[in-house]
Amino acid sequence: MAFFWGDEVEVCSKEDGFVGSYFAATVIAEYRNNLYAVRYKNLVTEGESRPLIEVVRADELRPAPPEVYAAGFGLYDEVDAFDNDGWRVGKITGRKGSKYYVFFDTYGTEIGYSSSQLRAHLEWVGGK
């Protein structure tokens, strides 16, 4: 899939410690060999407050997912939890009061989140 200047995307990180995380960004340039420059919405340059700009491969990008409103989440539902400036994929392992507990296979940890920090997980497979 091709992306163009101004497209809202998510960058799927493949860096150690961030694998399985999605970061919101905007495409600001298209280069040869399926490379794109993106400006992150929530990540900033180290030691500064300017949005981070990075060149990434097309296989690290997906369109920003549509907003899916969920009335609630069930046990073992796959969700994205907003944490550390990005969305991380996990599974609901419990609920106590207004907090949903999410387990992250990648990190081997469980963390509690309010429903406003969660969204239904959608996979981008084969360009769809």
Summary of the structure (lengths in Angstrom):
residues: 128
radius of gyration: 15.5
end to end distance: 9.4
largest distance: 50.7
contacts: 332
relative contact order: 0.19
helix: 5%
strand: 53%
